[in-house]
Amino acid sequence: MNRNVLLVDDEPNTLKVLSAALKKHYRVDTAKSAEEALSKFNQGEYSLVISDFRLPDMDGMQLLERVKESVPGIPFIMLTAFGTIERAVDAMKKGAYTYLTKPVNIDALLSITREALHRQDDGASGKDSDDSADRHEFMNLVGKSAAVQEVVSMIKRVSKTDAGILILGESGTGKEIVARAIHHLSLRACGPFIAIDCTTIPEDLVESELFGYDKGAFTCAYTAKIGLLEMADSGTVFFDEIGDLDFRTQKKLLRFIQEKEFHRLGGKEKRKVDARVVAATNRDMEEAVKRGDFRADLFHRLNVIAIQIPPLRERREDIPLLMHHFLQAQCRKIGKQITGFDPGVIDVFQSYEWLGNVRELENVVERAVILCPADVITAECLPQKLSALMSRFTSAALGTTELSLPEIERRVVLSALEKTSWNQSKAAGILGISRKKLRTKMKNFAIPFDGPPSGYARQQ
């Protein structure tokens, strides 16, 4: 709430809706013209400007130039209708942070606003951003690892196109989150997002569910039914676990992707539907093609751009961020006040294999929040397999369990600092706490800020 945002648009309803959403997180001033915006900008201090491209007295490009002349480093987000997208891209070349198409998707606006402000903070401080989940969240995708940042980069690069996208990754890695992010940043963001789980539709109902049917198409078809593809018109249709789609339906889907048209079951009329197709799978699709289980032509249509989501065990540095992200979400959901995790719990979470990936981690955190009787989650709140691992982990790491809790915590803090060569920001990330809180603990445990204590040896 300590950030000031200037929102500029000559449409009263747009100002009302967007300012209401932004005011939940920031202080917001509004302006209905460029001149009014410049007057407020020159009199106050703002962290970010959000402006429509079309304004009554000057366009958004001119406003951008005037703002950048005064404060070169301020983020500027352009709002634009479809007809002015090319100009909005030009604005990005001249210093705009990004642009969003109207009508604006609120989730996308809040996510991009948060990202722009965090990058501004990092650039001003010359330091890495702190290790809070908010600073490493993009459209509900949480992570600071290089692998996750590459996924975020790909989302931004491909979202404005209609190219075929195949999202690859194990179950529970967040494939649908990536698909939704692509949709919300696309030119189709104001259209529907229809998710189809190919594993849950019975094989004999797949065609009727996807393409719909006309009245009288079969016994009991007393009325016509609109299919899921038709519902996705002007938006995005997401096929989750596309590798499970039966071979016959694969052929009809390929024709739809190529022609953007189809017939309902029992129907003679061609139906035109303009929907983008995004697919995901946890299978090795190239092997499926070789075995003849999946059509090669459909695979190549879907696989114009592949986005690989890494399993959680390959991005362990993201685990503390995810833990706190889910902790905060569950506390809000059920109204509990839990401040964090016992340091040993964080160590165990980072050591566990997480074969169910992010989904499994979320479920474990949800269970822990429900069962937690205090303000910190401890081993007693974890499933037996994790609490047993914590017991073995603690014994192996400390050599004995006959230690006081403060001494155990002191050793865990020292271990984290040693692993990161005394980089306090990185150590705080391992422990799942803020750098400020880590420094408080270091002070309480008489741990020097600039290096190991004299005569320190690991686990001494």
C-alpha positions in Angstrom: 0.0 0.0 0.0 3.0 2.3 0.1 3.2 2.5 -3.7 1.5 5.3 -5.8 0.0 4.3 -9.1 -1.3 6.8 -11.7 -4.1 5.4 -13.8 -5.1 7.3 -17.0 -8.2 6.6 -19.1 -11.0 8.8 -20.4 -13.6 6.0 -19.9 -15.2 6.4 -16.5 -16.2 2.8 -16.2 -12.7 1.6 -17.0 -11.3 4.0 -14.4 -13.7 2.7 -11.8 -13.1 -1.0 -12.4 -9.3 -0.9 -12.7 -8.8 1.6 -9.8 -11.0 -0.6 -7.5 -8.8 -3.6 -8.3 -5.5 -1.7 -7.9 -6.6 0.0 -4.6 -6.6 -3.3 -2.9 -2.8 -3.2 -3.2 -1.6 0.3 -3.9 -2.6 4.0 -3.6 -4.2 5.0 -6.8 -4.8 8.4 -8.4 -6.8 8.7 -11.6 -6.9 11.1 -14.6 -9.2 11.4 -17.5 -6.8 13.1 -19.9 -3.1 13.4 -20.5 -2.9 17.0 -19.3 -4.6 16.1 -16.1 -2.2 13.1 -15.7 0.9 15.3 -16.3 -0.4 17.8 -13.8 -0.7 15.2 -11.1 2.5 13.5 -12.1 4.5 16.7 -11.8 2.9 17.5 -8.4 3.2 14.0 -6.8 5.5 11.0 -6.6 4.4 7.9 -8.5 5.9 4.4 -8.8 4.1 3.4 -12.0 1.8 4.8 -14.7 -0.9 2.9 -16.4 -2.5 4.7 -19.4 -4.9 4.1 -22.3 -3.4 4.7 -25.7 -6.3 6.8 -26.9 -6.8 9.9 -24.9 -8.8 13.1 -25.8 -5.9 15.6 -25.8 -2.9 13.5 -26.8 -2.2 9.8 -27.4 -0.5 7.4 -25.0 2.8 7.6 -26.9 3.1 11.3 -26.3 2.2 10.9 -22.6 4.9 8.2 -22.4 7.5 10.5 -23.8 6.6 13.3 -21.4 6.6 11.0 -18.4 10.0 9.4 -19.4 11.5 12.8 -19.9 10.7 13.6 -16.2 11.4 10.2 -14.6 13.3 7.9 -17.1 13.1 4.8 -14.9 9.4 4.7 -14.1 7.5 1.7 -15.4 4.7 2.6 -17.9 2.0 0.1 -18.8 0.0 0.8 -22.0 -3.6 -0.2 -22.4 -4.8 -0.6 -26.0 -7.6 -1.9 -28.1 -6.9 -4.4 -30.9 -6.7 -1.7 -33.5 -3.7 0.0 -31.9 -1.6 -3.0 -30.9 1.2 -2.1 -33.4 1.4 1.4 -31.9 1.6 -0.2 -28.4 4.5 -2.4 -29.5 6.2 0.8 -30.8 5.6 2.3 -27.3 7.5 -0.6 -25.8 10.4 0.1 -28.0 10.4 3.7 -26.6 10.4 2.6 -23.0 6.9 1.3 -22.1 7.2 -1.7 -19.8 4.5 -3.7 -21.6 0.9 -3.4 -22.9 -2.4 -5.0 -22.2 -5.4 -5.3 -24.6 -8.8 -4.0 -23.6 -11.0 -5.1 -22.0 -8.3 -5.6 -19.4 -8.0 -8.9 -17.6 -7.7 -7.9 -13.9 -5.4 -10.8 -12.9 -3.0 -10.0 -15.7 -3.0 -6.3 -14.8 -2.2 -7.0 -11.1 0.5 -9.6 -11.9 2.2 -7.3 -14.4 1.9 -4.3 -12.1 3.5 -6.3 -9.3 6.3 -7.6 -11.6 7.1 -4.1 -13.0 7.3 -2.6 -9.5 9.6 -5.4 -8.2 11.9 -5.0 -11.2 12.0 -1.3 -10.5 13.0 -2.0 -6.9 15.7 -4.4 -7.9 17.1 -2.0 -10.4 17.1 0.9 -7.9 18.8 -1.1 -5.2 21.2 -2.9 -7.4 20.5 -6.1 -5.4 18.7 -9.3 -5.9 15.1 -9.2 -4.9 14.2 -10.6 -1.5 12.9 -14.1 -1.2 9.2 -13.6 -0.7 6.8 -15.5 -2.9 5.2 -12.3 -4.1 8.4 -11.2 -5.7 8.8 -14.4 -7.6 5.2 -14.9 -8.7 4.0 -14.5 -12.3 0.4 -15.2 -13.1 0.2 -17.8 -10.3 3.5 -19.4 -11.4 5.9 -19.2 -8.4 9.6 -19.7 -8.6 12.9 -17.9 -8.8 14.9 -20.7 -10.4 16.4 -20.3 -13.8 14.1 -23.1 -15.1 11.0 -21.3 -14.0 12.2 -17.9 -15.2 12.8 -19.5 -18.7 9.1 -20.8 -18.6 8.0 -17.2 -17.7 10.1 -15.8 -20.6 8.5 -18.3 -23.0 5.0 -17.4 -21.9 5.6 -13.8 -22.6 7.2 -14.5 -26.0 4.5 -16.8 -27.3 1.3 -15.4 -25.8 0.6 -12.8 -28.4 0.8 -15.4 -31.3 -1.6 -18.1 -32.3 1.1 -20.7 -32.8 0.5 -24.2 -31.6 1.9 -24.7 -28.1 2.6 -28.0 -26.4 3.3 -27.8 -22.6 5.3 -30.7 -21.4 5.8 -31.8 -17.8 5.1 -34.4 -15.2 1.7 -34.5 -13.4 1.4 -31.8 -10.8 4.0 -29.4 -12.3 1.5 -26.7 -13.2 0.7 -27.2 -16.9 -2.7 -25.6 -16.7 -1.3 -22.6 -14.8 1.0 -22.0 -17.7 -1.8 -22.4 -20.3 -4.0 -19.9 -18.4 -1.1 -17.4 -18.2 -0.7 -17.7 -22.0 -4.4 -17.1 -22.5 -4.5 -14.1 -20.1 -1.6 -12.4 -21.8 -2.9 -13.2 -25.3 -5.0 -11.1 -27.7 -7.8 -13.5 -26.8 -7.7 -12.6 -23.1 -11.3 -11.2 -23.2 -12.5 -14.5 -24.7 -13.3 -17.8 -22.8 -10.7 -20.2 -21.5 -12.0 -23.8 -21.9 -10.0 -26.5 -20.2 -10.6 -30.1 -21.3 -9.1 -33.1 -19.4 -8.8 -35.8 -22.0 -8.5 -38.5 -19.3 -11.9 -37.8 -17.8 -14.2 -38.0 -20.8 -15.4 -41.5 -21.7 -14.2 -42.5 -25.2 -17.7 -42.9 -26.6 -18.6 -39.4 -25.5 -15.5 -37.5 -26.6 -16.8 -36.4 -30.0 -20.1 -35.2 -28.7 -18.5 -33.3 -25.9 -15.9 -31.6 -28.2 -18.0 -30.9 -31.3 -21.6 -31.0 -29.9 -24.5 -32.5 -31.7 -27.8 -31.6 -33.5 -31.2 -32.6 -32.4 -31.9 -36.2 -33.5 -28.3 -37.1 -34.0 -28.8 -40.2 -32.0 -31.3 -41.8 -29.6 -32.2 -39.4 -26.7 -30.7 -36.4 -28.6 -33.9 -34.5 -28.0 -32.2 -31.1 -28.2 -29.1 -29.7 -29.8 -26.0 -29.4 -27.7 -23.1 -26.9 -28.1 -19.7 -28.6 -27.9 -16.7 -27.4 -25.9 -14.9 -26.2 -29.0 -17.8 -24.0 -29.9 -17.8 -22.6 -26.4 -14.2 -21.5 -26.8 -14.9 -19.3 -29.8 -12.7 -16.1 -29.7 -10.8 -17.6 -26.8 -8.5 -20.5 -25.9 -9.2 -24.2 -25.6 -6.8 -26.2 -23.5 -6.4 -29.9 -24.0 -4.8 -31.4 -20.8 -3.2 -34.8 -21.3 -3.7 -34.7 -25.1 -1.8 -37.9 -25.3 -4.9 -39.8 -24.0 -7.1 -38.6 -26.8 -8.4 -41.5 -28.9 -7.0 -41.9 -32.5 -10.3 -41.2 -34.3 -10.9 -37.9 -32.5 -7.3 -36.9 -33.1 -8.1 -36.8 -36.9 -11.2 -34.6 -36.3 -9.2 -32.3 -34.0 -6.5 -31.9 -36.6 -9.0 -30.8 -39.2 -10.5 -28.3 -36.8 -7.0 -26.8 -36.1 -6.3 -26.5 -39.9 -9.7 -25.3 -41.1 -11.2 -23.7 -38.0 -14.5 -25.4 -38.8 -16.3 -28.6 -38.1 -19.7 -30.3 -38.1 -21.7 -31.2 -35.0 -22.6 -34.8 -34.8 -25.6 -35.4 -37.0 -25.3 -31.9 -38.5 -24.8 -30.8 -42.0 -24.0 -27.1 -41.4 -20.3 -26.2 -41.2 -19.6 -24.2 -38.0 -16.7 -21.7 -38.0 -15.0 -21.3 -34.6 -11.9 -19.1 -34.0 -10.3 -20.7 -31.0 -6.6 -21.1 -30.2 -5.6 -24.6 -29.2 -3.0 -25.2 -26.4 -2.2 -28.7 -25.4 -0.3 -30.4 -22.5 0.9 -33.9 -21.7 3.0 -35.8 -19.3 3.8 -38.4 -22.0 6.8 -38.8 -24.3 4.9 -37.7 -27.5 7.7 -38.6 -29.9 7.6 -42.2 -28.6 3.8 -42.2 -28.8 4.1 -41.1 -32.5 6.7 -43.9 -33.2 4.4 -46.5 -31.6 1.5 -45.3 -33.7 -0.6 -44.2 -30.7 -0.6 -40.5 -31.7 -0.9 -39.0 -35.2 2.4 -37.5 -36.4 0.6 -34.7 -38.3 -1.4 -33.6 -35.2 1.7 -33.7 -33.0 3.6 -31.4 -35.4 0.6 -29.0 -35.5 0.5 -28.9 -31.7 4.3 -28.8 -31.2 5.2 -25.6 -33.0 6.5 -24.3 -29.7 7.2 -26.6 -26.8 7.4 -25.4 -23.2 9.0 -27.8 -20.8 8.1 -27.4 -17.1 10.7 -28.9 -14.8 9.7 -31.3 -11.9 10.0 -29.8 -8.5 13.0 -32.0 -7.5 15.0 -30.1 -10.2 14.2 -26.7 -8.8 14.5 -27.2 -5.1 15.4 -23.5 -4.5 11.7 -22.7 -5.3 10.4 -25.0 -2.5 10.5 -22.5 0.4 8.8 -19.9 -1.9 6.0 -22.4 -2.7 5.7 -23.4 0.9 5.0 -19.8 2.0 2.8 -19.1 -1.0 0.5 -22.0 -0.2 0.7 -21.3 3.6 -0.6 -17.8 3.0 -3.3 -19.0 0.6 -4.6 -21.6 3.0 -4.5 -19.3 6.0 -6.6 -16.8 4.1 -9.0 -19.6 3.1 -9.7 -21.0 6.5 -8.9 -17.9 8.7 -5.9 -19.1 10.6 -2.9 -17.1 11.7 0.2 -19.2 11.1 3.5 -17.3 10.6 5.8 -19.9 9.1 7.5 -23.2 9.3 10.0 -24.8 11.7 13.4 -24.6 10.0 13.7 -28.4 10.1 10.4 -28.7 8.2 11.9 -26.5 5.4 15.0 -28.7 5.3 12.8 -31.8 5.0 10.6 -30.3 2.2 13.8 -29.5 0.3 15.1 -33.0 0.7 11.9 -34.9 -0.2 11.5 -36.2 -3.8 8.0 -34.8 -4.5 6.9 -37.3 -7.1 3.6 -35.5 -7.2 5.4 -32.2 -7.7 3.8 -28.8 -6.8 0.3 -30.4 -6.4 1.6 -32.8 -3.8 3.4 -30.0 -1.9 0.3 -27.9 -1.9 -1.7 -30.8 -0.5 0.8 -31.4 2.3 0.8 -27.7 3.2 -3.0 -27.6 3.2 -3.1 -30.6 5.6 -0.4 -29.0 7.8 -2.4 -25.7 8.1 -5.6 -27.6 9.0 -3.8 -29.7 11.7 -1.4 -27.0 13.1 -2.4 -26.1 16.7 0.1 -23.2 17.0 1.5 -20.3 14.9 4.4 -22.4 13.4 4.1 -25.6 11.4 6.2 -28.4 13.0 6.9 -32.0 12.2 3.7 -33.1 14.1 1.6 -31.4 11.4 3.2 -33.4 8.6 2.3 -36.8 7.0 4.1 -39.7 8.6 6.5 -40.2 5.7 7.7 -36.6 6.0 7.8 -36.5 9.8 9.8 -39.7 9.8 12.2 -38.2 7.2 12.6 -35.2 9.4 13.5 -37.3 12.4 16.2 -39.2 10.4 17.4 -35.9 8.8 17.8 -34.2 12.1 19.6 -37.1 13.6 22.0 -37.4 10.7 22.6 -33.6 10.4 23.1 -33.0 14.1 24.7 -36.2 15.2 22.4 -36.4 18.3 18.9 -35.4 19.3 20.0 -34.4 22.8 20.0 -30.7 22.0 17.9 -27.8 23.0 15.5 -26.3 20.4 17.5 -23.0 20.2 20.7 -24.9 19.6 19.1 -26.9 16.8 17.8 -23.7 15.2 21.2 -22.1 15.6 22.9 -25.0 13.8 20.3 -24.9 11.0 20.9 -21.2 10.5 24.7 -21.7 10.4 24.3 -24.6 7.9 22.2 -22.4 5.6 24.8 -19.6 5.8 27.6 -22.0 5.1 25.9 -23.5 2.1 25.6 -20.0 0.6 29.1 -18.8 1.5 27.5 -16.4 4.0 25.2 -14.8 1.4 22.4 -13.7 3.7 19.7 -13.3 1.0 20.3 -16.8 -0.4 20.5 -18.3 3.1 17.1 -16.6 4.0 15.7 -18.2 0.9 16.8 -21.7 2.0 15.3 -21.1 5.4 12.1 -19.6 3.9 12.3 -16.4 5.9 13.1 -12.8 5.1 16.6 -11.4 5.1 15.6 -9.1 8.0 14.3 -12.0 10.1 17.5 -14.0 9.4 19.7 -11.0 10.6 17.6 -10.9 13.8 18.2 -14.6 14.4 21.9 -14.1 13.7 22.1 -11.3 16.2 20.2 -13.5 18.8 22.5 -16.4 18.3 25.6 -14.2 18.3 26.5 -15.2 14.7 28.6 -12.5 12.9 27.1 -10.8 9.9 30.4 -10.8 7.9 31.5 -14.4 8.1 31.7 -17.6 10.3 32.4 -17.3 14.0 36.0 -17.7 15.1 36.9 -21.4 15.2 33.6 -22.4 13.5 33.5 -25.9 12.1 30.4 -27.4 10.5 28.1 -29.1 13.0 30.6 -28.6 15.7 
